[in-house]
Amino acid sequence: MSVKQGMLALLAEQPMGVASLRRAFEARTGGTWPLNIGQVYTTIGRLERDGLIEPADTADGDDEGIERYALTASGRAAAEGWWREPVRRGTPDRDELVIKVALAVTSPGVSVADVVQRQWTETMRVLRDLTKLAARIDPGSADDLSWSLVLDNHIFLAEAELRWLDHIETRAARAAPQHTLSSASAEAPAGTERRAGARESRKVRR
């Protein structure tokens, strides 16, 4: 998520100081993307430089004695435009796991099956932790809605990664059996455990 656009969206609601902006951003995104105070100061400085925000026209600062900021007309237009525009999907970010797997399937002596199994176990651990968190959220609470949606995104991504890992194993086995069958004796039960674990996590989530 763009920190710049997030700051504009929050300031569209009311003038805020740097510390309040940081707290609001983290609270509204469930603490998933924590910000350090320096990052917020830097973003505010750029927004003010670009004419999107200005010091709020108030006699006092916020409750911490820090100057508050408000949107200019240009800033409000930018905030409103953000809601109307879809998020552009460009070149995907470099992902360590994707790079690791891409190199593993072409590296002599590396068992793709072992790489996949270890990663599957780790991703499954994360998924179980996420589903436990989701089970504690009150679906009828407006305060929990934003955090719930962020958590759902993480769950969907973890589930997609598990499906991708299963897909890798199948594709690699067809293309280069010597890479994937080095742990053949363990592969059949491992696959069974993986499918059972995925079903268990989906039940917890529901």
C-alpha positions in Angstrom: 0.0 0.0 0.0 1.2 3.5 -0.8 2.0 5.3 2.4 1.6 8.6 0.6 -1.9 7.8 -0.6 -2.8 6.3 2.8 -1.8 9.6 4.5 -3.9 11.6 2.1 -6.9 9.3 2.7 -6.6 9.8 6.5 -6.2 13.6 6.2 -9.3 13.7 4.0 -11.3 12.8 7.2 -9.7 15.4 9.5 -6.5 17.3 10.2 -3.9 15.3 12.0 -0.4 15.5 13.4 2.4 13.1 12.5 2.0 10.9 15.6 -1.8 10.7 15.1 -1.3 9.8 11.4 1.0 7.0 12.3 -1.3 5.6 14.9 -4.3 5.8 12.6 -2.6 4.2 9.7 -1.4 1.2 11.8 -4.8 0.8 13.5 -6.7 1.0 10.2 -4.5 -1.6 8.6 -4.4 -4.0 11.6 -0.7 -3.2 12.3 0.2 -5.2 9.2 2.4 -2.4 7.8 4.0 -0.7 10.8 5.5 2.7 10.1 8.5 4.3 11.9 7.9 7.9 12.8 10.7 9.0 10.5 8.9 7.5 7.5 5.8 9.5 8.4 7.8 12.7 8.7 9.4 12.1 5.4 6.1 11.5 3.7 4.5 14.5 5.2 7.4 16.6 4.1 7.0 15.4 0.5 3.2 16.0 0.6 3.7 19.5 1.8 6.4 20.2 -0.8 4.1 19.0 -3.5 1.3 21.3 -2.4 -1.0 18.5 -1.3 -1.1 19.4 2.4 -0.5 22.4 4.5 -0.4 23.3 8.2 -3.9 23.2 9.6 -5.5 26.6 10.3 -6.0 26.1 14.0 -4.7 28.0 17.0 -3.3 24.9 18.7 -1.5 21.8 17.6 -2.8 18.3 18.3 -3.1 16.7 21.7 0.7 16.1 21.7 1.7 19.6 20.9 2.6 18.6 17.3 1.4 20.7 14.4 -1.5 19.3 12.5 -1.9 19.1 8.7 -4.8 19.4 6.4 -5.4 18.8 2.7 -5.2 21.5 0.2 -7.6 21.6 -2.7 -5.1 19.6 -4.8 -4.6 17.2 -2.0 -8.3 16.5 -1.7 -8.5 16.0 -5.4 -5.6 13.5 -5.2 -7.3 11.6 -2.3 -10.6 11.4 -4.1 -8.9 10.3 -7.3 -7.2 7.5 -5.5 -10.5 5.9 -4.6 -11.6 6.0 -8.2 -8.5 4.6 -9.8 -7.7 0.8 -9.7 -4.3 -0.2 -8.3 -2.0 -0.7 -11.3 -0.2 -4.0 -11.4 3.2 -3.6 -12.9 6.3 -5.8 -12.8 6.0 -8.2 -9.7 8.4 -7.6 -6.9 11.3 -9.9 -6.5 10.2 -12.8 -4.2 12.9 -14.8 -2.5 10.8 -18.0 -2.7 10.1 -17.7 -6.4 13.8 -17.1 -7.1 14.8 -20.0 -4.8 12.5 -22.4 -6.6 13.5 -21.2 -10.1 17.2 -21.8 -9.3 16.5 -25.1 -7.5 14.8 -26.8 -10.5 18.0 -26.2 -12.5 20.6 -26.8 -9.9 22.3 -30.2 -9.9 22.2 -32.0 -6.5 19.3 -29.9 -5.2 16.1 -31.8 -4.3 13.1 -29.7 -5.3 10.9 -32.0 -3.3 12.9 -31.2 -0.1 12.8 -27.4 -0.8 9.0 -27.6 -1.5 8.3 -29.7 1.6 10.2 -27.4 4.0 8.5 -24.3 2.5 5.1 -26.0 2.6 5.5 -26.7 6.3 6.5 -23.1 7.0 3.6 -21.6 5.0 1.2 -24.1 6.6 2.4 -22.9 10.0 1.7 -19.3 9.0 -1.7 -20.2 7.6 -2.7 -21.9 10.9 -1.6 -18.9 12.9 -3.6 -16.6 10.6 -6.8 -18.7 10.8 -6.5 -18.8 14.6 -6.4 -15.0 14.6 -9.4 -14.8 12.2 -11.4 -17.1 14.5 -11.0 -14.4 17.3 -12.4 -11.6 15.2 -16.0 -10.6 15.8 -17.6 -10.6 12.3 -20.3 -8.2 13.3 -17.9 -5.6 14.7 -17.3 -2.5 12.6 -14.1 -1.9 14.4 -12.8 -5.3 13.4 -13.8 -5.0 9.7 -10.7 -3.4 8.3 -8.4 -5.7 10.2 -10.5 -8.7 9.1 -10.2 -7.8 5.5 -6.4 -7.4 5.7 -6.2 -10.8 7.5 -8.3 -12.4 4.8 -5.8 -11.1 2.2 -3.0 -12.8 4.1 -4.9 -16.0 4.4 -5.8 -16.1 0.7 -2.1 -15.4 -0.2 -0.9 -18.3 2.0 -3.5 -20.6 0.6 -2.4 -19.6 -3.0 1.2 -20.3 -2.1 0.4 -23.8 -0.8 -1.4 -24.5 -4.1 1.6 -23.1 -6.0 4.0 -25.3 -4.1 1.9 -28.4 -4.9 1.9 -27.3 -8.5 5.7 -26.9 -8.5 6.2 -30.5 -7.3 4.0 -31.9 -10.0 5.6 -29.9 -12.8 9.2 -30.6 -11.6 8.5 -34.3 -11.3 7.4 -34.4 -14.9 10.2 -32.3 -16.2 13.1 -33.6 -14.2 12.4 -36.6 -12.0 16.0 -36.8 -10.8 15.5 -33.5 -8.9 12.2 -34.3 -7.2 12.4 -38.0 -6.4 15.5 -38.0 -4.1 13.2 -38.3 -1.1 10.7 -40.6 -2.8 10.1 -42.7 0.3 8.8 -39.7 2.2 6.8 -38.1 -0.6 3.6 -40.1 -0.5 2.8 -39.5 3.2 4.0 -35.9 2.9 1.5 -35.2 0.2 -1.3 -36.8 2.2 -0.4 -34.7 5.3 -0.3 -31.5 3.2 -3.8 -32.0 1.9 -5.1 -32.9 5.3 -3.4 -29.9 6.9 -4.9 -27.6 4.2 -8.4 -29.0 4.9 -8.0 -28.5 8.6 -7.0 -24.8 8.2 -10.0 -24.1 5.9 -12.3 -25.6 8.5 -10.8 -23.4 11.2 -11.3 -20.4 9.0 -14.9 -21.1 8.3 
